Amino acid sequence: MKIRDIHLGVLSAPLKKPFKTALRTVLEVTTNVVVVETDEGVCGYGEAPPTAVITGDTNGAIRGAVEERLRPLLKGRDLEDLNGTLDVVDGALVHNTSAKAAVDIALHDLWGKSLGRPLYSLLGGASREIRTDYTISVNPTEVMVKDSLEAVAEGYEALKIKVGTDFALDMERLSEIRRAVGGEILLRVDANQGWTAKEAIRTIRFLEDEGLGIELVEQPVKAHDYDGLKLVTDSVDTLVLADEAVFSPRDALVLLSMRAADLINIKLMKTGGIRNALAICAMARASGVECMIGAMMETKISVTAACHLASAIPVITRADLDPPILCSTDPVRGGAIYNGSTITLSDGPGLGIEGIDGLVLQ
Ligand SMILES: [Mg+2]
């Protein structure tokens, strides 16, 4: 099976309610879909949403990377040589991890389709149930408490709470949410690089002293501040999860050798796809560090790829894969099956995606 062409499309899905963090409000998920077409008419799907503040990738950057670099280099390549083809993707241009992820995911989808097997199985896994947490948007405290109680009533056992820059308000929100949901629910706090190392240590120690039972704090300091991250990790009892700090396997190698965090959050849009994510998982496992799998505001195409990875790789012990739940429509037929907080996978070949409604190819 050879690659005949690569097409780009746009897909949008409105959110049920606005997704709000300290930095932005999102009303709908809009993503760039990559369709890799083969000479046998079989297509592989991938996607890349623009998340410029995290990856640096705008729509224009993603589309340019695919059209000007990846498409000409990949046309005519034999799919049997998956690793050789992924090397070409990796070497085609620096950075641009979202575009690379979209193509990597589509190639893995085709790998499964060409062999007639689901991707999780080819990655060495059995289909297992994944439980995702649920993100509580930044709102007035009473709204966040109400959203948390609704999520718990729907069966979520872990809530991810975005914190802002207002210490007193954030502490009020976290203690009110803890009081409302009881002691059994896992509470995860995502600071999205909002603190200095000293602010993080002071804040996390306060949370510990208040007995709020926070399971983990995600990316307390700036992405590049590995020394600061290590200082926080060494100074508090709460688990520290690296997110924006780790894009590539090389980032993971440095962070793991420094023991700068307790956990790594893997997102395919940061790693540049499944193969690099597997490399990070292998290093984390060798270091005795567990991983979370997360996503940007993506549709079910790339989130399904993340689910296959999570299903196959035991070192991924936590999942933050709620974007498809936040959307009011699901344009993807097949793929990951969401039932409340529980995600399962079909045994369809590749990603198990049967089609995409409303996809406009360009
Ligand atoms: Mg995060």
Residues whose N, C-alpha, C, O or C-beta is under 5 A from the ligand:
A	BS01	MG	D190 E218 D243
